Amino acid sequence: QVQLVESGGGLVQDGGALRRACAASGSIFRLNTMYWYRQAPGYQRELVASITSGGTTNYADSVKGRFTISRDNAKNTVYLQMNSLKRQDTAAYYCNAVVALVVYWGKGTLVTVSS
């Protein structure tokens, strides 16, 4: 069983920054690509960023240059640093991993960007 426990997030002003963290259980963490998704009210869940076990990253066009995904394999933790936040970044953010074809999600935390 894989557990993803998230922290961070909350309310921030337009142009501000937040960091989210996701701690994964088990030694499988270092073998897996990790993902951050988000879902804004009334919209489908979308992929924000991913990072492979080797550290290769990918980002949605909407967050490139503003968000950074990273991981600390020693701590089984993946991070999402969000800078220059905009109101359209307001959403619930979820950590995700796929292990042996099973999809695991964190509980998600709302990030609200106010003007």
C-alpha positions, 0 to 999 in steps of 0.5 A: 500500500502506498500512501501520499501525504501532502503538506503546504498550500493555502491562501496567497496573494497574486504574485506570491509564492507557495511550496507544496510537499508530498511524502510517499511511503515505502522504498518504491518512491525512488523508483517512480515518476511523481506527478502534481495535478490540479483541479480548479472548480468546474474544470477537469483535473490537469497535469501540472508537473512530473519528475522521473526517478532520475530527475527529468522534469516536465511542466504544463505550458501554463506553469513553465518558468514559474513552478519547479518540481523537485524530489528528495529521495532520501526523504521520499518527498516530492516538492512543488515550488510555485512562484509568481502565482496568478489567480488562475492558479487557484485550484486543489493540488494533488500529488500522484504516483503510479505503482505497479499499474495502480494509481495513488493520489494524495488528498489534495489541498486547495491553493487560493490566489487572491488579488 
